[in-house]
Amino acid sequence: MARSPVAEIICEPTDRMHAKLRHQFGETRSATGVRDPEQIMEVWTDAQGDWTLVVTYASGTSCIVAMGENWSQAEPENPA
């Protein structure tokens, strides 16, 4: 059975994680959201639709928690 690429969560100092996502994987930060005062969730995407979900902690560490393919940006829905 193949292991998931995130079977073990990958954590690094935030600056190093961001540099790796930009330069090694060609991704840019597409979205962010505050989870709580200590955590920010970030979605990083590339031109081919690959995506990476990163949690960034106030301590200065960031961790990849999920990754996948076929990211598409949804248009906001109009409220009824």
N, CA, C and O of each residue as an XYZ file, in Angstrom:
320
protein
N       0.848     -1.183      0.000
C       0.000      0.000      0.000
C       0.884      1.233      0.000
O       1.830      1.319      0.783
N       0.585      2.196     -0.877
C       1.366      3.425     -0.973
C       1.074      4.329      0.222
O      -0.056      4.408      0.703
N       2.099      4.996      0.680
C       1.940      5.933      1.784
C       1.548      7.297      1.247
O       2.013      7.715      0.186
N       0.703      7.977      1.975
C       0.306      9.335      1.615
C       1.523     10.247      1.731
O       2.352     10.058      2.622
N       1.644     11.255      0.826
C       2.772     12.181      0.939
C       2.730     12.990      2.224
O       3.740     13.579      2.610
N       1.593     13.032      2.893
C       1.523     13.728      4.172
C       1.235     12.753      5.317
O       0.631     13.126      6.322
N       1.673     11.504      5.154
C       1.488     10.523      6.217
C       2.172     11.004      7.491
O       1.702     10.748      8.599
N       3.269     11.692      7.317
C       3.941     12.342      8.428
C       3.886     13.830      8.143
O       4.361     14.286      7.103
N       3.309     14.584      9.062
C       3.186     16.025      8.854
C       4.576     16.639      8.772
O       5.449     16.337      9.586
N       4.775     17.508      7.778
C       6.054     18.152      7.534
C       6.002     19.543      8.140
O       5.157     20.353      7.758
N       6.896     19.833      9.083
C       6.960     21.135      9.732
C       8.355     21.726      9.580
O       9.358     21.014      9.631
N       8.400     23.042      9.392
C       9.656     23.775      9.270
C       9.427     25.197      9.756
O       8.281     25.627      9.894
N      10.510     25.938     10.017
C      10.325     27.362     10.294
C       9.559     28.011      9.131
O       9.779     27.659      7.972
N       8.677     28.941      9.437
C       7.779     29.520      8.437
C       8.525     30.081      7.235
O       8.129     29.821      6.099
N       9.589     30.839      7.451
C      10.335     31.413      6.322
C      10.852     30.327      5.387
O      10.780     30.473      4.167
N      11.369     29.243      5.947
C      11.889     28.140      5.143
C      10.760     27.423      4.402
O      10.913     27.061      3.235
N       9.623     27.218      5.083
C       8.473     26.561      4.448
C       7.971     27.390      3.268
O       7.725     26.853      2.188
N       7.819     28.695      3.473
C       7.332     29.559      2.394
C       8.306     29.569      1.216
O       7.880     29.527      0.061
N       9.595     29.624      1.495
C      10.604     29.607      0.421
C      10.536     28.296     -0.354
O      10.631     28.299     -1.581
N      10.374     27.180      0.345
C      10.289     25.870     -0.316
C       9.050     25.798     -1.207
O       9.129     25.321     -2.339
N       7.915     26.265     -0.705
C       6.686     26.234     -1.501
C       6.823     27.096     -2.752
O       6.351     26.712     -3.822
N       7.463     28.257     -2.628
C       7.630     29.153     -3.777
C       8.637     28.607     -4.783
O       8.340     28.505     -5.973
N       9.822     28.258     -4.305
C      10.933     27.948     -5.207
C      10.989     26.485     -5.637
O      11.273     26.202     -6.801
N      10.728     25.560     -4.733
C      10.805     24.140     -5.072
C       9.534     23.646     -5.754
O       9.595     22.816     -6.661
N       8.373     24.157     -5.314
C       7.099     23.665     -5.833
C       6.402     24.659     -6.748
O       5.392     24.310     -7.360
N       6.904     25.891     -6.867
C       6.315     26.886     -7.757
C       4.934     27.345     -7.336
O       4.128     27.737     -8.179
N       4.650     27.301     -6.044
C       3.335     27.678     -5.555
C       3.332     29.111     -5.027
O       4.369     29.656     -4.649
N       2.146     29.701     -5.010
C       1.936     31.007     -4.395
C       0.778     30.888     -3.414
O      -0.110     30.049     -3.568
N       0.812     31.745     -2.407
C      -0.263     31.719     -1.409
C      -1.526     32.294     -2.042
O      -1.531     33.436     -2.501
N      -2.592     31.504     -2.066
C      -3.840     31.883     -2.720
C      -4.917     32.334     -1.747
O      -5.793     33.118     -2.111
N      -4.859     31.846     -0.508
C      -5.899     32.183      0.464
C      -5.352     31.990      1.870
O      -4.475     31.158      2.100
N      -5.877     32.766      2.803
C      -5.526     32.615      4.212
C      -6.776     32.797      5.060
O      -7.739     33.441      4.642
N      -6.746     32.232      6.234
C      -7.838     32.411      7.187
C      -7.329     32.168      8.592
O      -6.488     31.298      8.816
N      -7.841     32.940      9.539
C      -7.438     32.793     10.937
C      -8.234     31.660     11.557
O      -9.465     31.661     11.531
N      -7.522     30.699     12.112
C      -8.189     29.581     12.792
C      -8.435     29.937     14.253
O      -9.514     29.683     14.787
N      -7.445     30.518     14.887
C      -7.541     31.043     16.244
C      -6.376     32.017     16.420
O      -5.581     32.165     15.492
N      -6.239     32.679     17.551
C      -5.170     33.687     17.677
C      -3.758     33.142     17.462
O      -2.827     33.917     17.246
N      -3.590     31.840     17.516
C      -2.260     31.240     17.387
C      -2.021     30.562     16.047
O      -0.904     30.112     15.791
N      -3.047     30.469     15.165
C      -2.907     29.696     13.932
C      -3.555     30.399     12.742
O      -4.647     30.958     12.847
N      -2.857     30.356     11.610
C      -3.392     30.846     10.341
C      -3.345     29.683      9.361
O      -2.320     29.013      9.228
N      -4.457     29.448      8.677
C      -4.514     28.428      7.632
C      -4.193     29.103      6.304
O      -4.699     30.189      6.022
N      -3.355     28.466      5.488
C      -2.943     29.013      4.199
C      -3.150     27.961      3.114
O      -2.829     26.789      3.308
N      -3.684     28.384      1.978
C      -3.771     27.518      0.806
C      -2.763     28.043     -0.210
O      -2.804     29.212     -0.595
N      -1.855     27.163     -0.640
C      -0.845     27.486     -1.647
C      -1.185     26.696     -2.898
O      -1.508     25.512     -2.809
N      -1.117     27.334     -4.071
C      -1.466     26.662     -5.320
C      -0.427     26.958     -6.397
O       0.313     27.938     -6.321
N      -0.392     26.077     -7.408
C       0.470     26.340     -8.564
C      -0.390     26.429     -9.822
O      -1.600     26.207     -9.771
N       0.233     26.752    -10.937
C      -0.485     26.971    -12.198
C      -1.139     25.698    -12.728
O      -2.072     25.785    -13.526
N      -0.677     24.512    -12.306
C      -1.247     23.246    -12.783
C      -2.427     22.789    -11.928
O      -3.051     21.777    -12.246
N      -2.748     23.510    -10.847
C      -3.872     23.144     -9.994
C      -3.504     22.320     -8.779
O      -4.389     21.894     -8.037
N      -2.205     22.079     -8.552
C      -1.799     21.398     -7.324
C      -1.974     22.375     -6.168
O      -1.796     23.581     -6.341
N      -2.324     21.857     -4.984
C      -2.514     22.719     -3.830
C      -1.913     22.099     -2.580
O      -1.763     20.882     -2.474
N      -1.571     22.977     -1.630
C      -1.004     22.575     -0.351
C      -1.693     23.383      0.740
O      -1.790     24.606      0.642
N      -2.176     22.699      1.789
C      -2.779     23.365      2.936
C      -1.747     23.399      4.058
O      -1.228     22.366      4.481
N      -1.464     24.613      4.528
C      -0.426     24.822      5.534
C      -1.055     25.504      6.747
O      -1.860     26.423      6.597
N      -0.690     25.056      7.941
C      -1.056     25.780      9.154
C       0.206     26.478      9.649
O       1.250     25.850      9.824
N       0.094     27.789      9.874
C       1.207     28.583     10.359
C       0.900     28.998     11.794
O      -0.150     29.573     12.083
N       1.844     28.692     12.686
C       1.664     28.956     14.107
C       2.363     30.247     14.506
O       3.358     30.636     13.895
N       1.846     30.901     15.522
C       2.442     32.139     16.033
C       3.872     31.914     16.523
O       4.645     32.866     16.628
N       4.223     30.686     16.819
C       5.567     30.350     17.299
C       6.629     30.481     16.217
O       7.823     30.470     16.516
N       6.196     30.608     14.928
C       7.154     30.720     13.832
C       7.362     29.432     13.066
O       8.271     29.342     12.242
N       6.534     28.433     13.325
C       6.611     27.152     12.622
C       5.394     27.014     11.710
O       4.294     27.445     12.058
N       5.599     26.413     10.547
C       4.508     26.102      9.626
C       4.542     24.614      9.311
O       5.612     24.013      9.218
N       3.350     24.021      9.148
C       3.240     22.589      8.876
C       2.308     22.343      7.695
O       1.231     22.934      7.613
N       2.724     21.470      6.782
C       1.855     21.015      5.704
C       0.914     19.973      6.308
O       1.359     18.983      6.888
N      -0.400     20.211      6.163
C      -1.370     19.285      6.745
C      -2.178     18.538      5.692
O      -2.825     17.540      6.009
N      -2.151     19.008      4.429
C      -2.842     18.316      3.341
C      -2.316     18.849      2.022
O      -1.810     19.968      1.941
N      -2.445     18.016      0.975
C      -2.086     18.453     -0.377
C      -2.913     17.672     -1.368
O      -3.410     16.587     -1.066
N      -3.059     18.240     -2.572
C      -3.870     17.557     -3.565
C      -3.732     18.187     -4.940
O      -2.787     18.928     -5.213
N      -4.699     17.875     -5.803
C      -4.690     18.309     -7.202
C      -6.007     18.977     -7.553
O      -6.968     18.943     -6.785
N      -6.028     19.589     -8.737
C      -7.241     20.134     -9.339
C      -7.909     21.228     -8.515
O      -9.134     21.259     -8.400
N      -7.109     22.125     -7.940
C      -7.671     23.265     -7.221
C      -8.371     24.169     -8.219
O      -7.837     24.435     -9.296
N      -9.553     24.641     -7.875
C     -10.234     25.635     -8.692
C     -10.830     26.684     -7.763
O     -11.385     26.370     -6.710
N     -10.702     27.914     -8.175
C     -11.193     29.031     -7.380
C     -12.694     29.185     -7.626
O     -13.113     29.343     -8.772
N     -13.491     29.142     -6.596
C     -14.943     29.288     -6.724
C     -15.317     30.761     -6.630
O     -14.722     31.523     -5.869
N     -16.307     31.141     -7.414
C     -16.853     32.499     -7.325
C     -17.789     32.558     -6.121
O     -18.512     31.596     -5.864
N     -17.792     33.666     -5.376
C     -18.723     33.776     -4.236
C     -20.172     33.675     -4.721
O     -20.535     34.220     -5.763
N     -20.970     32.978     -3.955
C     -22.387     32.844     -4.286
C     -23.126     34.073     -3.819
O     -22.786     34.650     -2.787
N     -24.147     34.485     -4.578
C     -24.995     35.602     -4.179
C     -25.997     35.106     -3.151
O     -26.621     34.062     -3.343
N     -26.158     35.854     -2.049
C     -27.156     35.408     -1.046
C     -28.573     35.481     -1.628
O     -28.886     36.356     -2.434
N     -29.395     34.565     -1.210
C     -30.778     34.498     -1.726
C     -31.619     35.627     -1.186
O     -32.802     35.727     -1.512
